[in-house]
């Protein structure tokens, strides 16, 4: 993997935390924090799981997370699960934003189309690489999808309760979840899966990955 790709992977791992289950997220963030020592942590939506209300456990977990990383700048971006997250955040002096933008990155969750510019980082789709064997076994790996033509990165979920969406199916379908991806040449996405054993693994271009799997 070249230095450009590795740098983007590293920065987005540091920056983006995906779906729900905050104790698990805290463990991931702790590991990333030890390795990269980020000054800023951007939570790109779906920081809570429940749509309709704030569960007592969510109050506890979110408060725990904020206290755990009180020495970092925390930025919370609204996801489609976060309708009531602002209630918790305002109690601790935080706001909930629709997007984050600096000189290099434009980051938002992706359930709405806020366009693409600079290096755009999206969540929402929760991509994964699905490996199948000849006896029907299925193994999912969380994955990043990079579109170098449009400077778009789609990040995986960070929760073990969200195994992710099969990227070889969802991004090649008109029914994918992320409006900003509609009309893109989706086959130009390059896929990088995250593994415990081998680190980041390059699975090549999405169209090739889809074709290599054959009929399901």
C-alpha positions as CSV (number, residue, x, y, z in Angstrom):
1,X,0.0,0.0,0.0
2,X,1.5,3.4,-1.0
3,X,2.1,6.2,1.5
4,X,-1.0,8.2,0.3
5,X,-3.4,5.3,0.9
6,X,-1.9,4.4,4.2
7,X,-2.0,8.0,5.4
8,X,-5.7,8.2,4.5
9,X,-6.5,4.9,6.2
10,X,-4.7,5.9,9.3
11,X,-6.3,9.4,9.5
12,X,-9.8,8.1,9.0
13,X,-9.3,5.3,11.5
14,X,-8.2,8.0,14.0
15,X,-11.0,10.4,12.9
16,X,-14.1,8.3,12.4
17,X,-16.0,6.1,14.8
18,X,-19.1,4.3,13.4
19,X,-22.2,2.6,14.7
20,X,-23.4,2.2,18.3
21,X,-22.2,0.1,21.3
22,X,-20.0,2.7,22.9
23,X,-18.0,0.5,25.2
24,X,-16.8,-1.4,22.2
25,X,-16.0,1.8,20.5
26,X,-14.1,3.0,23.4
27,X,-11.9,-0.1,23.3
28,X,-11.2,0.6,19.6
29,X,-10.6,4.3,20.2
30,X,-8.2,3.4,23.0
31,X,-6.2,1.2,20.7
32,X,-6.1,3.8,18.0
33,X,-5.2,6.5,20.5
34,X,-2.2,4.6,21.8
35,X,-0.9,4.1,18.3
36,X,-1.6,7.4,16.7
37,X,-2.2,9.8,19.6
38,X,-4.8,12.0,17.9
39,X,-5.6,15.4,19.2
40,X,-9.1,15.3,17.7
41,X,-11.7,12.6,17.5
42,X,-14.6,13.0,15.1
43,X,-17.6,10.7,15.6
44,X,-19.3,10.5,12.2
45,X,-22.8,9.7,13.2
46,X,-24.8,6.8,14.7
47,X,-23.1,7.1,18.0
48,X,-26.2,5.6,19.6
49,X,-28.4,2.7,18.5
50,X,-31.9,3.5,19.6
51,X,-33.9,5.7,17.2
52,X,-36.8,6.9,19.3
53,X,-35.3,7.7,22.7
54,X,-32.2,7.8,24.9
55,X,-31.8,4.6,26.8
56,X,-30.3,4.8,30.3
57,X,-27.4,2.7,29.2
58,X,-26.8,5.2,26.3
59,X,-26.6,8.1,28.8
60,X,-24.1,6.1,30.9
61,X,-22.0,5.0,27.9
62,X,-21.9,8.4,26.2
63,X,-21.0,10.1,29.4
64,X,-18.3,7.5,30.0
65,X,-16.8,8.1,26.5
66,X,-16.8,11.9,26.9
67,X,-15.0,11.6,30.3
68,X,-12.6,9.0,29.0
69,X,-11.5,11.4,26.2
70,X,-11.8,14.7,27.9
71,X,-8.2,15.5,27.0
72,X,-9.0,15.4,23.3
73,X,-11.2,17.6,21.1
74,X,-14.4,15.7,20.5
75,X,-16.6,16.5,17.5
76,X,-20.0,14.8,17.1
77,X,-21.7,14.6,13.7
78,X,-25.4,13.7,13.5
79,X,-26.3,10.3,12.0
80,X,-29.7,8.9,11.3
81,X,-29.7,7.1,14.7
82,X,-28.9,10.3,16.6
83,X,-32.3,12.0,16.8
84,X,-32.0,12.4,20.6
85,X,-28.3,12.5,21.0
86,X,-28.2,16.3,21.4
87,X,-30.1,16.0,24.7
88,X,-27.2,14.0,26.2
89,X,-24.4,16.1,24.5
90,X,-25.8,19.5,25.6
91,X,-25.7,18.3,29.2
92,X,-22.0,18.0,28.8
93,X,-21.5,21.2,26.8
94,X,-21.2,19.6,23.4
95,X,-23.1,20.4,20.2
96,X,-24.2,18.0,17.4
97,X,-23.2,19.1,13.9
98,X,-24.4,18.2,10.4
99,X,-20.9,18.0,9.1
100,X,-17.2,18.8,9.8
101,X,-15.0,20.6,7.3
102,X,-11.4,21.8,7.4
103,X,-8.8,22.6,4.7
104,X,-8.5,19.0,3.6
105,X,-11.6,17.0,4.7
106,X,-15.4,17.3,4.4
107,X,-17.0,14.7,6.7
108,X,-20.6,13.9,7.2
109,X,-22.6,10.7,8.0
110,X,-24.2,10.2,4.5
111,X,-27.9,9.6,5.2
112,X,-28.5,12.9,3.5
113,X,-26.8,14.3,0.4
114,X,-24.5,17.2,1.3
115,X,-22.5,16.8,-1.9
116,X,-18.8,15.9,-2.1
117,X,-15.8,18.1,-2.1
118,X,-12.1,18.1,-0.9
119,X,-11.7,14.6,0.5
120,X,-15.2,13.6,1.5
121,X,-15.6,10.9,4.2
122,X,-18.9,9.2,4.6
123,X,-20.4,6.6,7.0
124,X,-23.9,5.2,6.8
125,X,-23.3,2.5,4.2
126,X,-21.2,0.5,6.7
127,X,-19.3,-1.5,4.0
128,X,-17.9,-4.9,4.5
129,X,-16.2,-7.6,2.4
130,X,-18.0,-10.9,2.5
131,X,-16.0,-14.0,2.0
132,X,-17.8,-17.3,1.2
133,X,-16.5,-20.8,1.0
134,X,-17.8,-23.7,-1.1
135,X,-19.8,-25.2,1.8
136,X,-21.7,-22.0,2.5
137,X,-19.6,-20.5,5.2
138,X,-19.7,-16.7,5.4
139,X,-17.1,-14.3,7.0
140,X,-17.5,-10.6,7.0
141,X,-14.6,-8.1,7.2
142,X,-15.3,-4.3,7.8
143,X,-13.9,-2.4,4.9
144,X,-13.0,1.0,3.6
145,X,-14.1,2.0,0.1
146,X,-12.0,4.6,-1.7
147,X,-13.0,6.4,-4.9
148,X,-9.9,8.1,-6.0
149,X,-11.6,9.8,-9.0
150,X,-14.0,11.7,-6.7
151,X,-11.9,11.7,-3.5
152,X,-14.6,9.9,-1.6
153,X,-14.0,7.5,1.3
154,X,-16.7,5.3,2.8
155,X,-15.8,4.1,6.2
156,X,-17.0,0.9,8.0
157,X,-19.0,0.6,11.2
158,X,-17.0,0.1,14.4
159,X,-19.5,-2.0,16.3
160,X,-19.3,-5.7,16.6
161,X,-23.2,-5.7,16.5
162,X,-23.0,-4.2,13.0
163,X,-21.4,-6.7,10.7
164,X,-21.8,-4.3,7.8
165,X,-23.3,-4.4,4.3
166,X,-21.8,-6.5,1.6
167,X,-20.1,-3.8,-0.4
168,X,-19.9,-6.0,-3.6
169,X,-23.7,-5.9,-3.6
170,X,-24.8,-2.6,-2.0
171,X,-22.5,-0.1,-3.8
172,X,-23.2,-1.7,-7.2
173,X,-27.0,-1.5,-6.6
174,X,-29.2,1.6,-7.1
175,X,-30.7,0.7,-3.8
176,X,-27.6,1.6,-1.7
177,X,-28.1,3.7,1.4
178,X,-26.0,6.8,0.7
179,X,-27.6,9.4,-1.6
180,X,-24.3,11.2,-2.4
181,X,-23.0,8.0,-4.1
182,X,-25.8,7.9,-6.6
183,X,-24.5,8.7,-10.1
184,X,-20.9,7.9,-9.3
185,X,-19.0,5.3,-11.2
186,X,-19.2,3.0,-8.2
187,X,-17.0,0.3,-9.9
188,X,-14.1,2.7,-9.5
189,X,-14.1,2.2,-5.7
190,X,-11.1,0.3,-4.4
191,X,-11.8,-1.8,-1.3
192,X,-9.5,-2.2,1.8
193,X,-10.7,-4.6,4.5
194,X,-9.6,-4.5,8.1
195,X,-8.4,-7.8,9.6
196,X,-7.0,-8.6,13.1
197,X,-4.4,-11.0,11.6
198,X,-3.1,-9.1,8.6
199,X,-4.0,-5.5,9.2
200,X,-5.4,-3.6,6.1
201,X,-5.8,-5.9,3.1
202,X,-6.3,-4.6,-0.5
203,X,-9.1,-6.4,-2.2
204,X,-8.8,-4.5,-5.4
205,X,-11.5,-2.6,-7.3
206,X,-15.1,-3.2,-6.3
207,X,-16.2,-4.4,-9.8
208,X,-13.4,-7.0,-9.8
209,X,-14.4,-8.1,-6.3
210,X,-18.0,-8.5,-7.4
211,X,-17.2,-10.4,-10.5
212,X,-14.8,-12.7,-8.7
213,X,-17.4,-13.9,-6.3
214,X,-19.7,-15.3,-9.0
215,X,-23.3,-16.3,-8.3
216,X,-24.4,-16.5,-4.7
